[in-house]
Amino acid sequence: MLTGIVAVFHLWVHLNSTTVALTLLLLVLFLAARWGLRYALATSIAATVAYNYYFLRRLERFTINDPQVWLNIFAFLTVAVVGSRLSERVREEGADARRRQGELEVLYGLSRQLLQTENVPSLLNAISPAIMLVTRADAIVLYLLDGDRRYMAGDGSVIQLDDIALRQLAETLPSPETVTKQARIPLRVGVRPRGLLLINGVSLSAETLEAIAGLISASIDRAQALEDLTRGEAAKESERLRSLMIDSITHELRTPLTAIKAAASTLLLPEPLDHEQQQELLTVINEESDRLNQLVSEAVEMAQLDTQEVHMTFAPASIGALVEKALAHCSSLLNENEVKVDMPTLPAVKADAEYITKVLTNLIENAAKYSPVGTPICISGELRDGMVSVSVADRGMGIDLSEQSLIFERFYRANVPSQQSWGTGMGLAISRAIIEAHHGMLSVTSHLGEGSVFSFTLPVYEG
Ligand code: ADP
């Protein structure tokens, strides 16, 4: 460029020497800004020589004792130094801003990854891979003093520190330090040491390392607090369910017990009763004790399902065969309703045959119980979204929309006329728990006065 400028001004464009000097000054400034001090200095000297030789009074010889030469060289050098300094500072600030932006992105990415996990074991397993992903480090070691635990990501062998060295560093390191491209960050709970994080192969600023340590500690504390909270809530919920259950059972037991007590007291009265009255009271006692018996066994079954104490054997089962079995169980109830079964050939389901028969029996019994004599009950099956879906439909009284979710609660009985009211209100709660244990769903669609369709899904048996 210098040669070009000199050639142009010397051979073709003859302007005064000040214009040439300014052009050369611009060149020096450009080089200082673009390539830094070294190039600008060398060019300054070359420019002074060329200017002196070709343009200064156009003597075509080199003079050293002319004060203008010294002024020239001083101007060129000053421009070179100031220009390069300024541009270097801009470059440094740009690089600094980019580095800070990169580090902020690292912190943001890390906080997003760490705040997604809500239980401590999976969080501890996720920390090292998450840091590795966002910092693009070669290896990460997260060491926790509690239980001498190590969680690694990447090539852990590059971090040649044994547990004793790690423990010592975790206990004594006051603040993050970087030793040969390996960042060592102490982790703390308050002021107490918690562990150490080693990041190999990246250079991050001390503030970012501090922030990473803070983020890790905060996310572990958060997951721990969430776990404690969930545990506390689960204990509270289980306690609430237990007392609800006891309340409901006591309430439900009282009705048959009162009836039995009344019948027995009447039978024991000194005045003799005729045979028919005696039979009637004994029938009450008989039916109410059956009801008591069913109530107690269903309550026990529900409690076992709640606490997952029920042992289910999942095996391939034909839903058609289970429907047949359930129909045989409730044949005595079905005399007055026509039952239509529309069951195409379906793949085998993965189910505990005994429990699913129980669910089907309950749904068919309910359909018979809550629909008028002579109305049909339809049982159908189909394959939908990879699950076998079974429906039991009736043309009965239907269920009010507001009660459709409540009927699956234990002991809840919708407002049914008294002659159909025999029941415990546990059947659907048990059925839903059984279907959910099979990873299926039990739901109802119903219109008051038109009928109801209860449907449940079961997974297809795969090999
Ligand atoms: P139970 O039949 O012993 O009362 P369930 O848990 O089987 O208990 O049913 C709960 C309530 O749901 C019943 O009391 C009834 O009001 C309503 N229900 C169940 N099935 C039907 C149905 N097919 N048609 C109308 N109502 C029904």
Residues whose N, C-alpha, C, O or C-beta is under 5 A from the ligand:
A	BS01	ADP	N366 A367 Y370 G396 G398 I399 I407 Y412 R413 A414 N415 V416 W422 G423 T424 G425 M426 G427 L428 A429 S452
